[in-house]
Amino acid sequence: MKTEIGNSLISRVSLYMEILDVDFDRTIRLMQEYVNDDDLLDLSVTSEIMTDIERTEATLRVKHRLDLLRESSAFLTSAFAMIPSMDRTITSEPSTISEFDRSQFDALRQLKNLYETPFLEWNGRVFISVPYPDVGTVKTPLFIAAVEVSRAELTDALERFTNEGGGAVLSGRSIPWTVAGAIGEGQGQTFREQMEWIGSSAANEVRTITVGGEPYMLAQKESERLDVTLSMFVPYQKIEEPLRDYERWLIVLSTMSVALVLIFSFSIYRMIHRPLKSLIHAFRRLKQGNFNVALQYSLKDEFGYLYEQFNATVRQLNVLVHEVYEQQYRARLSELRHLQSQINPHFLYNTYFLLYRMALRKDFDNVIPLTKHLGEYFQYITRDGMEEVPFEAEASHAKTYMEIQSIRFEDRIYAVFEDLPEGAEKIAVPRLVLQPVIENAYKHALEKKEQDARLTVKTEIRDKALRVTVEDNGEEMTAERLEELQAMLEGTREPVETSGLVNVHRRLRIKYGERGGLFLRLGENRGLCVEIVIPLEENER
């Protein structure tokens, strides 16, 4: 609003300045035409030889033109022509001819550019004068045509230009300050000093000035014709006062609107949002597996119907889930037992064949430790009542199996089982997940190597999982073969026979889901590297 008022003030001061420019420009042009008046020239040069009748008639014609000149503008008090040769002044006043004032003549004979600085001040009065000829060609002009600017009319016009409480100032180098408005006489001098300090630097823009402790909005327009600047000012109090009522109503309406919005929002919250939020929370708990959730609602509206149906659905789901869970548990337990039963006799055939060969060779030195290891081996795998064991026991069983294979292959295969990391001994793991993987390495990678066969078993705890790596240096593993093995583990390709790797992988996936299982890659020596991953979080749960 203040910006728009400022723009309006600039438009008004520009319009009023244009009015003054046009009015005084018309007066100046008329005066220049009167300079070439024949009667004025005759009275100035040949008045002495003119008859009384001729002089009187010429004087009356000049007075008539001066009357027209004075009436051409509301800002003129009088128009007159000063003729030194007659020692008289012809004026538009009723007296027609008045006494010749030498001091006034000397003041008005000054040469001025009428289109740059037309105004001339003398004794607190403002004039526009045209000497003929100008003082540049003769020492004393023959006559001077002049008009006096009416300060009263100019002040009245400035007051009409302004709004109530505001004011206007017309300033320039050749005229005194003219102040119009509601400021008191005591503030007039302060206002003049403030305006004098600003000058015309704020022309064509809105400025703020302070007079008597009161701020004013100021707009100025500089005239390109009259060498004056029109300044208009309006008190900020007058600008803001009409807006205060609107501001109060705006505050009242805004407060009422906010109150209505809050009441409406609270009603919506109680009627829709809160019941819906409770329903969403119930769905989230149901999604997390909590089938004991039940919603309470006292009203018999739409949400009451939804709550009742939700509770009935949860009760039915609870029954169905328990039935399905029990069936899946029995099916998985049956599959687990079946897979484990396939592992138990797998090693039995090779063991008896090894004892048979050692008996034929009468190798009694190796029969004793072999039978001891065999006893420990079969004692471990026949513990059908234990589904999980500490990893320390599973690792000991795998070492026993490796000792048996070392006796079997003598020095052909170099097998190393690295020490367990701290904290891995007590981790519970499914029974018989490590030995089948090691057996797979002996059977498919190391048995065919004539020399320099190596097997390494390494254990570490990393990324919230127990990771056991079984790596061999078999030479038959290729990228294509690795892809086939991985496809068999994932079930996308059916194996010719169920191998130990597939059995272990399925058991781990049944128990731990996607995070557990076997992960295959090429080893550093171009053999197969199998990583057994047992998640610790799932294991602890």
Secondary structure, DSSP 8 states (H G I E B T S, - for coil): -HHHHHHHHHHHHHHHHHHHHHHHHHHHHHHHHHTT-HHHHHHHHSTTTS-HHHHHHHHHHHHHHHHHHHHT-TTEEEEEEEETTTTEEEESSTT-EEE--HHHHHHHT----TTT---EEETTEEEEEEEES-TTT-SS-SEEEEEEE-HHHHHHHHHHHS-TT-EEEEEESSS--EEEES--HHHHHHHHHHHHHHTTTTBTSEEEEEETTEEEEEEEEE-TTTSEEEEEEEEHHHHHHHHHHHHHHHHHHHHHHHHHHHHHHHHHIIIIIHHHHHHHHHHHHHHTT-TT------S-SHHHHHHHHHHHHHHHHHHHHHHHHHHHHHHHHHHHHHHHHHHTTTTHHHHHHHHHHHHHHT-HHHHHHHHHHHHHHHHHHT-TT-SEEEHHHHHHHHHHHHHHHHHHHTTSEEEEE----TT-TT-EEESSSSHHHHHHHIIIIITT-SS-EEEEEEEEE-SSEEEEEEEE--S---HHHHHHHHHHHHTSS--SS--HHHHHHHHHHHHHGGGSEEEEEE-TTSSEEEEEEEEHHHHH-
